[in-house]
Amino acid sequence: MAVIRFNPWKITHKKPFGAVKENEVATFTIEVIAEKIMAVYLVIHKDFQEEKVITMKKRKKHNFPVNISLTNRLDYITIILWYRPKRTVKL
C-alpha cells in the first residue's frame, strides 16, 4: 500500500506557511512511502507559458524536498509521482 503525504499546513511539507511572496524561496517536501517509486516531480504552471518541471530527489528515507523561488504570484504547483507498476505474471 502506498502512502503519499503533502499537507501545506505542516511546516515539514511546505515552508514558509501560507502564501509565498513573489521572489521568495519556498521549500516543498513530499513524503512517499511506496515501493517502485521511480521519481517525484514538481511542475510549475504559468498561464500561456511553458511548464517548468523540477526533479525532486530523495534526501531522507521517504522525503523528497525541493527549494524553489516563485517569480510570479500566479504560479500553480502540481506534484507528479512516476512509479513502476507491479508486473503481472500469467500462469
A tleap script that builds the chain and sets N, CA, C and O, in Angstrom:
source leaprc.protein.ff14SB
mol = sequence {
  NMET ALA VAL ILE ARG PHE ASN PRO TRP LYS
  ILE THR HIE LYS LYS PRO PHE GLY ALA VAL
  LYS GLU ASN GLU VAL ALA THR PHE THR ILE
  GLU VAL ILE ALA GLU LYS ILE MET ALA VAL
  TYR LEU VAL ILE HIE LYS ASP PHE GLN GLU
  GLU LYS VAL ILE THR MET LYS LYS ARG LYS
  LYS HIE ASN PHE PRO VAL ASN ILE SER LEU
  THR ASN ARG LEU ASP TYR ILE THR ILE ILE
  LEU TRP TYR ARG PRO LYS ARG THR VAL LYS
  CLEU
}
set mol.1.N position { 0.838 -1.183 0.000 }
set mol.1.CA position { 0.000 0.000 0.000 }
set mol.1.C position { 0.883 1.247 0.000 }
set mol.1.O position { 1.826 1.352 0.784 }
set mol.2.N position { 0.574 2.163 -0.864 }
set mol.2.CA position { 1.358 3.389 -0.973 }
set mol.2.C position { 0.793 4.472 -0.049 }
set mol.2.O position { -0.420 4.605 0.115 }
set mol.3.N position { 1.705 5.236 0.547 }
set mol.3.CA position { 1.331 6.395 1.353 }
set mol.3.C position { 2.043 7.601 0.757 }
set mol.3.O position { 3.269 7.623 0.647 }
set mol.4.N position { 1.260 8.600 0.377 }
set mol.4.CA position { 1.818 9.826 -0.188 }
set mol.4.C position { 1.260 10.973 0.636 }
set mol.4.O position { 0.046 11.157 0.725 }
set mol.5.N position { 2.164 11.744 1.241 }
set mol.5.CA position { 1.712 12.827 2.108 }
set mol.5.C position { 2.262 14.169 1.647 }
set mol.5.O position { 3.459 14.326 1.407 }
set mol.6.N position { 1.362 15.122 1.531 }
set mol.6.CA position { 1.718 16.520 1.364 }
set mol.6.C position { 0.607 17.336 2.002 }
set mol.6.O position { -0.528 17.341 1.524 }
set mol.7.N position { 0.940 18.019 3.075 }
set mol.7.CA position { -0.028 18.846 3.789 }
set mol.7.C position { 0.565 20.245 3.893 }
set mol.7.O position { 1.475 20.460 4.693 }
set mol.8.N position { 0.076 21.203 3.105 }
set mol.8.CA position { 0.662 22.542 3.125 }
set mol.8.C position { 0.497 23.266 4.457 }
set mol.8.O position { 1.081 24.330 4.661 }
set mol.9.N position { -0.288 22.700 5.356 }
set mol.9.CA position { -0.433 23.284 6.692 }
set mol.9.C position { 0.693 22.843 7.624 }
set mol.9.O position { 0.862 23.412 8.703 }
set mol.10.N position { 1.459 21.838 7.218 }
set mol.10.CA position { 2.575 21.357 8.048 }
set mol.10.C position { 3.888 21.957 7.555 }
set mol.10.O position { 4.194 21.904 6.364 }
set mol.11.N position { 4.652 22.523 8.471 }
set mol.11.CA position { 5.926 23.163 8.127 }
set mol.11.C position { 6.924 22.138 7.582 }
set mol.11.O position { 7.850 22.505 6.859 }
set mol.12.N position { 6.743 20.858 7.920 }
set mol.12.CA position { 7.639 19.823 7.389 }
set mol.12.C position { 7.364 19.529 5.912 }
set mol.12.O position { 8.197 18.916 5.244 }
set mol.13.N position { 6.209 19.956 5.394 }
set mol.13.CA position { 5.867 19.725 3.990 }
set mol.13.C position { 5.961 20.977 3.132 }
set mol.13.O position { 6.232 20.889 1.935 }
set mol.14.N position { 5.738 22.157 3.740 }
set mol.14.CA position { 5.834 23.407 2.977 }
set mol.14.C position { 6.239 24.532 3.919 }
set mol.14.O position { 5.610 24.762 4.952 }
set mol.15.N position { 7.291 25.215 3.541 }
set mol.15.CA position { 7.659 26.408 4.294 }
set mol.15.C position { 8.131 27.485 3.343 }
set mol.15.O position { 8.847 27.181 2.389 }
set mol.16.N position { 7.765 28.700 3.561 }
set mol.16.CA position { 7.026 29.208 4.715 }
set mol.16.C position { 5.554 28.823 4.624 }
set mol.16.O position { 5.058 28.444 3.563 }
set mol.17.N position { 4.871 28.928 5.755 }
set mol.17.CA position { 3.445 28.648 5.811 }
set mol.17.C position { 2.675 29.742 5.073 }
set mol.17.O position { 3.060 30.910 5.110 }
set mol.18.N position { 1.600 29.363 4.410 }
set mol.18.CA position { 0.729 30.344 3.761 }
set mol.18.C position { 1.202 30.717 2.371 }
set mol.18.O position { 1.995 30.015 1.744 }
set mol.19.N position { 0.683 31.851 1.911 }
set mol.19.CA position { 1.027 32.330 0.577 }
set mol.19.C position { 2.510 32.677 0.497 }
set mol.19.O position { 3.095 33.197 1.447 }
set mol.20.N position { 3.097 32.383 -0.639 }
set mol.20.CA position { 4.512 32.679 -0.853 }
set mol.20.C position { 4.599 33.990 -1.636 }
set mol.20.O position { 3.963 34.158 -2.676 }
set mol.21.N position { 5.401 34.905 -1.108 }
set mol.21.CA position { 5.556 36.200 -1.773 }
set mol.21.C position { 6.378 36.051 -3.043 }
set mol.21.O position { 7.152 35.105 -3.192 }
set mol.22.N position { 6.201 36.990 -3.948 }
set mol.22.CA position { 6.947 36.989 -5.196 }
set mol.22.C position { 8.445 37.008 -4.907 }
set mol.22.O position { 8.906 37.786 -4.072 }
set mol.23.N position { 9.207 36.157 -5.593 }
set mol.23.CA position { 10.663 36.002 -5.461 }
set mol.23.C position { 11.102 35.440 -4.114 }
set mol.23.O position { 12.292 35.480 -3.800 }
set mol.24.N position { 10.190 34.923 -3.319 }
set mol.24.CA position { 10.536 34.285 -2.048 }
set mol.24.C position { 10.831 32.805 -2.310 }
set mol.24.O position { 10.192 32.183 -3.159 }
set mol.25.N position { 11.787 32.249 -1.588 }
set mol.25.CA position { 12.120 30.835 -1.734 }
set mol.25.C position { 11.179 30.016 -0.853 }
set mol.25.O position { 10.990 30.317 0.326 }
set mol.26.N position { 10.600 28.991 -1.439 }
set mol.26.CA position { 9.721 28.085 -0.718 }
set mol.26.C position { 10.305 26.679 -0.791 }
set mol.26.O position { 10.926 26.304 -1.785 }
set mol.27.N position { 10.100 25.916 0.263 }
set mol.27.CA position { 10.531 24.528 0.290 }
set mol.27.C position { 9.296 23.640 0.325 }
set mol.27.O position { 8.444 23.779 1.202 }
set mol.28.N position { 9.206 22.729 -0.633 }
set mol.28.CA position { 8.132 21.750 -0.684 }
set mol.28.C position { 8.755 20.382 -0.443 }
set mol.28.O position { 9.765 20.043 -1.060 }
set mol.29.N position { 8.162 19.595 0.449 }
set mol.29.CA position { 8.648 18.248 0.727 }
set mol.29.C position { 7.488 17.279 0.622 }
set mol.29.O position { 6.468 17.439 1.291 }
set mol.30.N position { 7.650 16.280 -0.215 }
set mol.30.CA position { 6.640 15.242 -0.402 }
set mol.30.C position { 7.131 13.998 0.327 }
set mol.30.O position { 8.279 13.587 0.157 }
set mol.31.N position { 6.273 13.406 1.131 }
set mol.31.CA position { 6.617 12.165 1.818 }
set mol.31.C position { 5.979 11.016 1.043 }
set mol.31.O position { 4.760 10.968 0.875 }
set mol.32.N position { 6.813 10.095 0.575 }
set mol.32.CA position { 6.334 8.980 -0.238 }
set mol.32.C position { 6.823 7.678 0.378 }
set mol.32.O position { 8.024 7.421 0.462 }
set mol.33.N position { 5.873 6.867 0.806 }
set mol.33.CA position { 6.198 5.542 1.330 }
set mol.33.C position { 5.525 4.543 0.393 }
set mol.33.O position { 4.344 4.227 0.534 }
set mol.34.N position { 6.301 4.061 -0.557 }
set mol.34.CA position { 5.756 3.157 -1.562 }
set mol.34.C position { 6.890 2.449 -2.270 }
set mol.34.O position { 7.990 2.981 -2.423 }
set mol.35.N position { 6.596 1.251 -2.690 }
set mol.35.CA position { 7.561 0.519 -3.497 }
set mol.35.C position { 7.496 1.025 -4.934 }
set mol.35.O position { 6.470 1.539 -5.380 }
set mol.36.N position { 8.568 0.878 -5.624 }
set mol.36.CA position { 8.625 1.127 -7.068 }
set mol.36.C position { 8.509 2.592 -7.464 }
set mol.36.O position { 8.245 2.871 -8.633 }
set mol.37.N position { 8.691 3.538 -6.554 }
set mol.37.CA position { 8.671 4.946 -6.949 }
set mol.37.C position { 9.958 5.224 -7.719 }
set mol.37.O position { 11.059 5.045 -7.198 }
set mol.38.N position { 9.805 5.662 -8.955 }
set mol.38.CA position { 10.960 5.931 -9.804 }
set mol.38.C position { 11.439 7.373 -9.634 }
set mol.38.O position { 12.641 7.636 -9.587 }
set mol.39.N position { 10.484 8.303 -9.545 }
set mol.39.CA position { 10.851 9.710 -9.430 }
set mol.39.C position { 9.643 10.511 -8.960 }
set mol.39.O position { 8.495 10.088 -9.093 }
set mol.40.N position { 9.945 11.689 -8.402 }
set mol.40.CA position { 8.906 12.633 -7.998 }
set mol.40.C position { 9.245 13.967 -8.649 }
set mol.40.O position { 10.389 14.417 -8.596 }
set mol.41.N position { 8.251 14.594 -9.260 }
set mol.41.CA position { 8.460 15.860 -9.955 }
set mol.41.C position { 7.529 16.932 -9.407 }
set mol.41.O position { 6.385 16.653 -9.046 }
set mol.42.N position { 8.021 18.137 -9.352 }
set mol.42.CA position { 7.208 19.302 -9.050 }
set mol.42.C position { 7.064 20.076 -10.350 }
set mol.42.O position { 8.062 20.429 -10.978 }
set mol.43.N position { 5.834 20.341 -10.756 }
set mol.43.CA position { 5.581 21.041 -12.019 }
set mol.43.C position { 4.985 22.402 -11.697 }
set mol.43.O position { 4.003 22.496 -10.962 }
set mol.44.N position { 5.581 23.463 -12.251 }
set mol.44.CA position { 5.090 24.820 -12.054 }
set mol.44.C position { 4.413 25.266 -13.343 }
set mol.44.O position { 5.028 25.301 -14.409 }
set mol.45.N position { 3.140 25.603 -13.223 }
set mol.45.CA position { 2.349 26.057 -14.371 }
set mol.45.C position { 2.248 27.577 -14.341 }
set mol.45.O position { 2.072 28.175 -13.279 }
set mol.46.N position { 2.358 28.179 -15.481 }
set mol.46.CA position { 2.087 29.610 -15.654 }
set mol.46.C position { 1.203 29.740 -16.881 }
set mol.46.O position { 1.492 29.156 -17.925 }
set mol.47.N position { 0.145 30.491 -16.758 }
set mol.47.CA position { -0.765 30.650 -17.889 }
set mol.47.C position { -0.024 31.158 -19.117 }
set mol.47.O position { 0.733 32.126 -19.048 }
set mol.48.N position { -0.255 30.487 -20.246 }
set mol.48.CA position { 0.288 30.874 -21.553 }
set mol.48.C position { 1.812 30.789 -21.622 }
set mol.48.O position { 2.420 31.459 -22.457 }
set mol.49.N position { 2.436 29.995 -20.779 }
set mol.49.CA position { 3.883 29.787 -20.810 }
set mol.49.C position { 4.162 28.299 -20.672 }
set mol.49.O position { 3.278 27.515 -20.328 }
set mol.50.N position { 5.409 27.923 -20.947 }
set mol.50.CA position { 5.800 26.531 -20.787 }
set mol.50.C position { 5.856 26.162 -19.314 }
set mol.50.O position { 6.146 26.995 -18.456 }
set mol.51.N position { 5.574 24.899 -19.044 }
set mol.51.CA position { 5.678 24.413 -17.672 }
set mol.51.C position { 7.138 24.235 -17.296 }
set mol.51.O position { 7.974 23.941 -18.151 }
set mol.52.N position { 7.439 24.410 -16.044 }
set mol.52.CA position { 8.777 24.163 -15.524 }
set mol.52.C position { 8.699 22.901 -14.680 }
set mol.52.O position { 7.922 22.839 -13.727 }
set mol.53.N position { 9.496 21.893 -15.023 }
set mol.53.CA position { 9.479 20.613 -14.320 }
set mol.53.C position { 10.767 20.486 -13.518 }
set mol.53.O position { 11.865 20.614 -14.060 }
set mol.54.N position { 10.618 20.231 -12.219 }
set mol.54.CA position { 11.768 20.112 -11.320 }
set mol.54.C position { 11.762 18.709 -10.724 }
set mol.54.O position { 10.758 18.279 -10.157 }
set mol.55.N position { 12.875 17.996 -10.850 }
set mol.55.CA position { 13.006 16.677 -10.251 }
set mol.55.C position { 13.266 16.829 -8.765 }
set mol.55.O position { 14.164 17.562 -8.351 }
set mol.56.N position { 12.472 16.133 -7.968 }
set mol.56.CA position { 12.638 16.154 -6.513 }
set mol.56.C position { 13.440 14.914 -6.137 }
set mol.56.O position { 12.996 13.792 -6.380 }
set mol.57.N position { 14.613 15.105 -5.549 }
set mol.57.CA position { 15.494 13.992 -5.207 }
set mol.57.C position { 15.293 13.577 -3.758 }
set mol.57.O position { 15.089 14.411 -2.875 }
set mol.58.N position { 15.354 12.275 -3.536 }
set mol.58.CA position { 15.170 11.741 -2.194 }
set mol.58.C position { 16.325 12.179 -1.299 }
set mol.58.O position { 17.490 12.014 -1.661 }
set mol.59.N position { 16.004 12.739 -0.128 }
set mol.59.CA position { 17.025 13.191 0.821 }
set mol.59.C position { 17.070 12.331 2.078 }
set mol.59.O position { 18.148 12.018 2.583 }
set mol.60.N position { 15.917 11.954 2.573 }
set mol.60.CA position { 15.837 11.071 3.725 }
set mol.60.C position { 15.102 9.822 3.290 }
set mol.60.O position { 14.820 9.634 2.107 }
set mol.61.N position { 14.795 8.974 4.249 }
set mol.61.CA position { 14.202 7.682 3.923 }
set mol.61.C position { 12.998 7.787 2.983 }
set mol.61.O position { 12.910 7.042 2.008 }
set mol.62.N position { 12.067 8.710 3.270 }
set mol.62.CA position { 10.858 8.816 2.457 }
set mol.62.C position { 10.597 10.231 1.954 }
set mol.62.O position { 9.538 10.484 1.379 }
set mol.63.N position { 11.519 11.151 2.153 }
set mol.63.CA position { 11.262 12.559 1.837 }
set mol.63.C position { 11.930 13.009 0.547 }
set mol.63.O position { 13.090 12.694 0.285 }
set mol.64.N position { 11.174 13.749 -0.250 }
set mol.64.CA position { 11.642 14.333 -1.498 }
set mol.64.C position { 11.467 15.852 -1.410 }
set mol.64.O position { 10.403 16.355 -1.771 }
set mol.65.N position { 12.477 16.601 -0.941 }
set mol.65.CA position { 12.326 18.061 -0.835 }
set mol.65.C position { 12.860 18.790 -2.068 }
set mol.65.O position { 13.684 18.262 -2.815 }
set mol.66.N position { 12.370 20.013 -2.260 }
set mol.66.CA position { 12.899 20.881 -3.305 }
set mol.66.C position { 12.713 22.328 -2.851 }
set mol.66.O position { 11.679 22.685 -2.286 }
set mol.67.N position { 13.724 23.152 -3.105 }
set mol.67.CA position { 13.648 24.589 -2.834 }
set mol.67.C position { 13.463 25.306 -4.158 }
set mol.67.O position { 14.221 25.086 -5.103 }
set mol.68.N position { 12.454 26.164 -4.223 }
set mol.68.CA position { 12.217 26.911 -5.453 }
set mol.68.C position { 11.893 28.363 -5.122 }
set mol.68.O position { 11.386 28.673 -4.044 }
set mol.69.N position { 12.193 29.230 -6.058 }
set mol.69.CA position { 11.827 30.639 -5.941 }
set mol.69.C position { 10.675 30.887 -6.907 }
set mol.69.O position { 10.820 30.719 -8.118 }
set mol.70.N position { 9.538 31.286 -6.362 }
set mol.70.CA position { 8.372 31.556 -7.197 }
set mol.70.C position { 8.452 32.995 -7.665 }
set mol.70.O position { 8.470 33.922 -6.856 }
set mol.71.N position { 8.501 33.175 -8.975 }
set mol.71.CA position { 8.733 34.509 -9.535 }
set mol.71.C position { 7.446 35.205 -9.954 }
set mol.71.O position { 7.478 36.331 -10.452 }
set mol.72.N position { 6.335 34.550 -9.758 }
set mol.72.CA position { 5.075 35.129 -10.200 }
set mol.72.C position { 3.999 34.765 -9.195 }
set mol.72.O position { 3.959 33.630 -8.719 }
set mol.73.N position { 3.140 35.692 -8.870 }
set mol.73.CA position { 2.085 35.417 -7.903 }
set mol.73.C position { 1.083 34.408 -8.437 }
set mol.73.O position { 0.299 33.860 -7.661 }
set mol.74.N position { 1.084 34.150 -9.714 }
set mol.74.CA position { 0.093 33.254 -10.298 }
set mol.74.C position { 0.685 31.915 -10.712 }
set mol.74.O position { 0.219 31.309 -11.677 }
set mol.75.N position { 1.706 31.443 -10.000 }
set mol.75.CA position { 2.263 30.124 -10.265 }
set mol.75.C position { 1.317 29.064 -9.702 }
set mol.75.O position { 0.771 29.218 -8.609 }
set mol.76.N position { 1.135 27.994 -10.459 }
set mol.76.CA position { 0.345 26.865 -9.996 }
set mol.76.C position { 1.273 25.678 -9.849 }
set mol.76.O position { 2.109 25.434 -10.719 }
set mol.77.N position { 1.140 24.942 -8.771 }
set mol.77.CA position { 2.030 23.836 -8.458 }
set mol.77.C position { 1.290 22.515 -8.646 }
set mol.77.O position { 0.146 22.369 -8.215 }
set mol.78.N position { 1.949 21.558 -9.290 }
set mol.78.CA position { 1.437 20.193 -9.417 }
set mol.78.C position { 2.555 19.246 -9.023 }
set mol.78.O position { 3.719 19.489 -9.341 }
set mol.79.N position { 2.211 18.180 -8.339 }
set mol.79.CA position { 3.199 17.179 -7.953 }
set mol.79.C position { 2.892 15.906 -8.728 }
set mol.79.O position { 1.759 15.425 -8.724 }
set mol.80.N position { 3.909 15.362 -9.393 }
set mol.80.CA position { 3.736 14.157 -10.199 }
set mol.80.C position { 4.636 13.062 -9.645 }
set mol.80.O position { 5.829 13.277 -9.436 }
set mol.81.N position { 4.060 11.890 -9.409 }
set mol.81.CA position { 4.828 10.721 -8.988 }
set mol.81.C position { 4.930 9.771 -10.173 }
set mol.81.O position { 3.926 9.434 -10.801 }
set mol.82.N position { 6.148 9.345 -10.470 }
set mol.82.CA position { 6.350 8.392 -11.538 }
set mol.82.C position { 6.747 7.077 -10.889 }
set mol.82.O position { 7.744 7.005 -10.170 }
set mol.83.N position { 5.978 6.062 -11.141 }
set mol.83.CA position { 6.254 4.790 -10.495 }
set mol.83.C position { 6.220 3.665 -11.521 }
set mol.83.O position { 5.664 3.792 -12.612 }
set mol.84.N position { 6.830 2.577 -11.128 }
set mol.84.CA position { 6.828 1.382 -11.970 }
set mol.84.C position { 5.753 0.451 -11.415 }
set mol.84.O position { 5.882 -0.023 -10.286 }
set mol.85.N position { 4.713 0.183 -12.169 }
set mol.85.CA position { 3.651 -0.685 -11.664 }
set mol.85.C position { 4.158 -2.110 -11.466 }
set mol.85.O position { 5.126 -2.540 -12.093 }
set mol.86.N position { 3.480 -2.822 -10.582 }
set mol.86.CA position { 3.837 -4.225 -10.359 }
set mol.86.C position { 3.595 -5.013 -11.628 }
set mol.86.O position { 2.628 -4.777 -12.351 }
set mol.87.N position { 4.466 -5.928 -11.881 }
set mol.87.CA position { 4.323 -6.769 -13.069 }
set mol.87.C position { 3.365 -7.925 -12.733 }
set mol.87.O position { 3.381 -8.466 -11.628 }
set mol.88.N position { 2.561 -8.271 -13.686 }
set mol.88.CA position { 1.691 -9.427 -13.501 }
set mol.88.C position { 2.295 -10.591 -14.275 }
set mol.88.O position { 2.866 -10.429 -15.353 }
set mol.89.N position { 2.148 -11.740 -13.695 }
set mol.89.CA position { 2.694 -12.942 -14.311 }
set mol.89.C position { 1.543 -13.869 -14.668 }
set mol.89.O position { 0.725 -14.209 -13.814 }
set mol.90.N position { 1.483 -14.271 -15.915 }
set mol.90.CA position { 0.462 -15.233 -16.338 }
set mol.90.C position { 0.973 -16.640 -16.081 }
set mol.90.O position { 2.121 -16.968 -16.381 }
set mol.91.N position { 0.110 -17.453 -15.527 }
set mol.91.CA position { 0.481 -18.847 -15.263 }
set mol.91.C position { -0.111 -19.779 -16.280 }
set mol.91.O position { 0.101 -20.989 -16.206 }
savepdb mol mol.pdb
quit
